[in-house]
Amino acid sequence: MSATEVMDQINQLSLDDQKRVFVLLAGKVMTEQNADSKRWLGKRLSFEEACDVVFRENRELLASLAK
């Protein structure tokens, strides 16, 4: 399955399920970043806070999603 197909399926989910997927992916992205990102591990972030962290610290992710 391609990334485009996965994104299409995510778009068909309810908003709550989309948020769960986003939090899962944000966690994966954050744990693969350098040691500086470890400051976010163990923190309970709201959806909006998680969005801010992910897109502020991962400009390439934002660019990919914008395509």
N, CA, C and O atoms as a DFTB+ gen file, in Angstrom:
268 C
 N C O
     1  1       0.854      -1.174       0.000
     2  2       0.000       0.000       0.000
     3  2       0.898       1.235       0.000
     4  3       1.877       1.302       0.744
     5  1       0.565       2.189      -0.822
     6  2       1.372       3.399      -0.915
     7  2       0.988       4.391       0.182
     8  3      -0.065       4.273       0.810
     9  1       1.851       5.354       0.392
    10  2       1.577       6.403       1.378
    11  2       0.328       7.185       0.983
    12  3      -0.456       7.577       1.847
    13  1       0.140       7.410      -0.295
    14  2      -1.046       8.131      -0.768
    15  2      -2.316       7.366      -0.417
    16  3      -3.307       7.959       0.009
    17  1      -2.283       6.050      -0.595
    18  2      -3.448       5.231      -0.244
    19  2      -3.723       5.270       1.256
    20  3      -4.877       5.333       1.681
    21  1      -2.665       5.231       2.050
    22  2      -2.822       5.317       3.500
    23  2      -3.418       6.663       3.882
    24  3      -4.331       6.722       4.706
    25  1      -2.918       7.740       3.298
    26  2      -3.439       9.077       3.606
    27  2      -4.901       9.195       3.204
    28  3      -5.687       9.819       3.916
    29  1      -5.279       8.604       2.069
    30  2      -6.682       8.623       1.653
    31  2      -7.561       7.900       2.674
    32  3      -8.658       8.357       2.993
    33  1      -7.072       6.776       3.178
    34  2      -7.838       6.032       4.178
    35  2      -7.940       6.819       5.486
    36  3      -8.988       6.819       6.131
    37  1      -6.861       7.484       5.873
    38  2      -6.890       8.299       7.090
    39  2      -7.917       9.408       6.937
    40  3      -8.646       9.710       7.882
    41  1      -7.986      10.019       5.763
    42  2      -8.952      11.088       5.519
    43  2     -10.392      10.607       5.632
    44  3     -11.290      11.411       5.881
    45  1     -10.626       9.322       5.456
    46  2     -11.980       8.775       5.556
    47  2     -12.369       8.460       7.001
    48  3     -13.536       8.179       7.277
    49  1     -11.415       8.504       7.919
    50  2     -11.701       8.223       9.329
    51  2     -12.435       9.382       9.980
    52  3     -12.439      10.502       9.468
    53  1     -13.055       9.097      11.115
    54  2     -13.671      10.163      11.901
    55  2     -12.569      11.086      12.420
    56  3     -11.399      10.705      12.458
    57  1     -12.945      12.291      12.816
    58  2     -11.970      13.248      13.317
    59  2     -11.238      12.702      14.540
    60  3     -10.029      12.891      14.676
    61  1     -11.960      12.028      15.424
    62  2     -11.310      11.452      16.612
    63  2     -10.276      10.400      16.227
    64  3      -9.182      10.368      16.791
    65  1     -10.614       9.547      15.278
    66  2      -9.655       8.536      14.827
    67  2      -8.473       9.175      14.105
    68  3      -7.343       8.706      14.241
    69  1      -8.716      10.237      13.341
    70  2      -7.615      10.952      12.697
    71  2      -6.678      11.521      13.744
    72  3      -5.460      11.483      13.565
    73  1      -7.215      12.045      14.826
    74  2      -6.371      12.584      15.903
    75  2      -5.524      11.489      16.520
    76  3      -4.351      11.707      16.825
    77  1      -6.107      10.310      16.708
    78  2      -5.343       9.185      17.272
    79  2      -4.193       8.791      16.351
    80  3      -3.080       8.538      16.811
    81  1      -4.463       8.741      15.065
    82  2      -3.409       8.415      14.092
    83  2      -2.317       9.476      14.133
    84  3      -1.129       9.156      14.115
    85  1      -2.728      10.743      14.188
    86  2      -1.753      11.828      14.222
    87  2      -0.859      11.730      15.455
    88  3       0.358      11.887      15.356
    89  1      -1.453      11.475      16.604
    90  2      -0.664      11.367      17.834
    91  2       0.311      10.197      17.733
    92  3       1.461      10.309      18.158
    93  1      -0.141       9.080      17.175
    94  2       0.753       7.929      16.985
    95  2       1.925       8.297      16.092
    96  3       3.077       8.024      16.429
    97  1       1.633       8.922      14.946
    98  2       2.697       9.283      14.009
    99  2       3.616      10.352      14.588
   100  3       4.831      10.296      14.397
   101  1       3.046      11.318      15.290
   102  2       3.864      12.357      15.915
   103  2       4.830      11.728      16.910
   104  3       5.993      12.124      16.986
   105  1       4.355      10.756      17.669
   106  2       5.227      10.061      18.618
   107  2       6.352       9.330      17.924
   108  3       7.487       9.343      18.400
   109  1       6.053       8.691      16.805
   110  2       7.093       7.982      16.054
   111  2       8.121       8.954      15.492
   112  3       9.323       8.696      15.563
   113  1       7.662      10.061      14.938
   114  2       8.578      11.063      14.386
   115  2       9.448      11.627      15.491
   116  3      10.658      11.782      15.321
   117  1       8.845      11.928      16.605
   118  2       9.591      12.557      17.704
   119  2      10.633      11.607      18.288
   120  3      11.723      12.050      18.648
   121  1      10.332      10.323      18.391
   122  2      11.303       9.398      18.979
   123  2      12.463       9.122      18.043
   124  3      13.520       8.672      18.486
   125  1      12.285       9.381      16.759
   126  2      13.372       9.168      15.806
   127  2      14.237      10.402      15.612
   128  3      15.246      10.340      14.909
   129  1      13.869      11.506      16.213
   130  2      14.653      12.731      16.096
   131  2      15.867      12.658      17.023
   132  3      16.040      11.691      17.764
   133  1      16.688      13.677      16.968
   134  2      17.893      13.707      17.794
   135  2      17.549      13.794      19.281
   136  3      16.374      13.880      19.640
   137  1      18.541      13.774      20.128
   138  2      18.342      13.762      21.575
   139  2      17.548      14.954      22.065
   140  3      16.881      14.858      23.095
   141  1      17.596      16.066      21.367
   142  2      16.861      17.256      21.778
   143  2      15.361      17.003      21.825
   144  3      14.659      17.590      22.648
   145  1      14.866      16.140      20.955
   146  2      13.428      15.863      20.930
   147  2      12.979      15.060      22.141
   148  3      11.784      15.016      22.433
   149  1      13.892      14.430      22.846
   150  2      13.529      13.611      24.002
   151  2      12.854      14.426      25.088
   152  3      12.220      13.854      25.975
   153  1      12.972      15.745      25.044
   154  2      12.305      16.575      26.046
   155  2      10.789      16.439      25.975
   156  3      10.092      16.794      26.926
   157  1      10.263      15.924      24.849
   158  2       8.812      15.774      24.692
   159  2       8.325      14.406      25.150
   160  3       7.127      14.223      25.367
   161  1       9.220      13.451      25.300
   162  2       8.807      12.104      25.687
   163  2       8.201      12.120      27.085
   164  3       8.725      12.767      27.992
   165  1       7.111      11.415      27.246
   166  2       6.458      11.334      28.543
   167  2       5.536      12.495      28.844
   168  3       4.844      12.484      29.862
   169  1       5.510      13.487      27.989
   170  2       4.620      14.635      28.196
   171  2       3.259      14.314      27.583
   172  3       3.176      13.680      26.532
   173  1       2.219      14.748      28.236
   174  2       0.875      14.596      27.691
   175  2       0.511      15.906      27.011
   176  3       0.217      16.907      27.665
   177  1       0.536      15.877      25.703
   178  2       0.247      17.066      24.919
   179  2      -1.172      16.994      24.366
   180  3      -1.664      15.918      24.028
   181  1      -1.812      18.136      24.278
   182  2      -3.100      18.184      23.594
   183  2      -2.833      18.000      22.102
   184  3      -1.689      18.062      21.653
   185  1      -3.891      17.775      21.351
   186  2      -3.745      17.628      19.908
   187  2      -3.102      18.872      19.303
   188  3      -2.209      18.768      18.461
   189  1      -3.557      20.048      19.733
   190  2      -3.019      21.297      19.203
   191  2      -1.539      21.463      19.555
   192  3      -0.743      21.904      18.725
   193  1      -1.178      21.106      20.787
   194  2       0.232      21.197      21.194
   195  2       1.093      20.223      20.387
   196  3       2.202      20.556      19.970
   197  1       0.567      19.020      20.175
   198  2       1.313      18.031      19.388
   199  2       1.507      18.521      17.959
   200  3       2.583      18.350      17.385
   201  1       0.473      19.131      17.379
   202  2       0.593      19.690      16.027
   203  2       1.700      20.739      15.985
   204  3       2.533      20.748      15.078
   205  1       1.693      21.602      16.960
   206  2       2.700      22.665      17.011
   207  2       4.099      22.078      17.076
   208  3       4.990      22.517      16.348
   209  1       4.302      21.096      17.935
   210  2       5.620      20.472      18.079
   211  2       6.045      19.801      16.779
   212  3       7.158      20.014      16.298
   213  1       5.167      19.002      16.221
   214  2       5.521      18.227      15.029
   215  2       5.851      19.139      13.854
   216  3       6.865      18.953      13.182
   217  1       4.998      20.120      13.610
   218  2       5.209      20.955      12.434
   219  2       6.285      22.009      12.647
   220  3       6.929      22.427      11.685
   221  1       6.492      22.444      13.870
   222  2       7.557      23.413      14.131
   223  2       8.919      22.733      14.002
   224  3       9.857      23.326      13.470
   225  1       9.035      21.512      14.476
   226  2      10.324      20.830      14.504
   227  2      10.559      19.948      13.281
   228  3      11.651      19.401      13.127
   229  1       9.580      19.801      12.425
   230  2       9.704      18.915      11.270
   231  2       9.136      19.582      10.030
   232  3       8.101      19.169       9.508
   233  1       9.812      20.602       9.570
   234  2       9.329      21.357       8.408
   235  2       9.157      20.464       7.185
   236  3       8.260      20.689       6.373
   237  1      10.021      19.441       7.048
   238  2       9.913      18.559       5.887
   239  2       8.615      17.756       5.932
   240  3       8.054      17.440       4.883
   241  1       8.129      17.421       7.125
   242  2       6.848      16.724       7.247
   243  2       5.721      17.631       6.757
   244  3       4.856      17.191       6.000
   245  1       5.726      18.859       7.173
   246  2       4.709      19.826       6.732
   247  2       4.747      19.970       5.214
   248  3       3.704      19.990       4.561
   249  1       5.944      20.071       4.660
   250  2       6.087      20.199       3.206
   251  2       5.551      18.968       2.485
   252  3       4.911      19.090       1.441
   253  1       5.806      17.785       3.035
   254  2       5.311      16.557       2.423
   255  2       3.799      16.478       2.472
   256  3       3.163      16.064       1.502
   257  1       3.221      16.873       3.593
   258  2       1.771      16.834       3.726
   259  2       1.091      17.873       2.835
   260  3      -0.056      17.692       2.428
   261  1       1.793      18.946       2.540
   262  2       1.217      20.009       1.716
   263  2       1.130      19.612       0.240
   264  3       0.391      20.229      -0.526
   265  1       1.874      18.596      -0.154
   266  2       1.900      18.184      -1.571
   267  2       0.609      17.525      -1.994
   268  3       0.471      17.123      -3.149
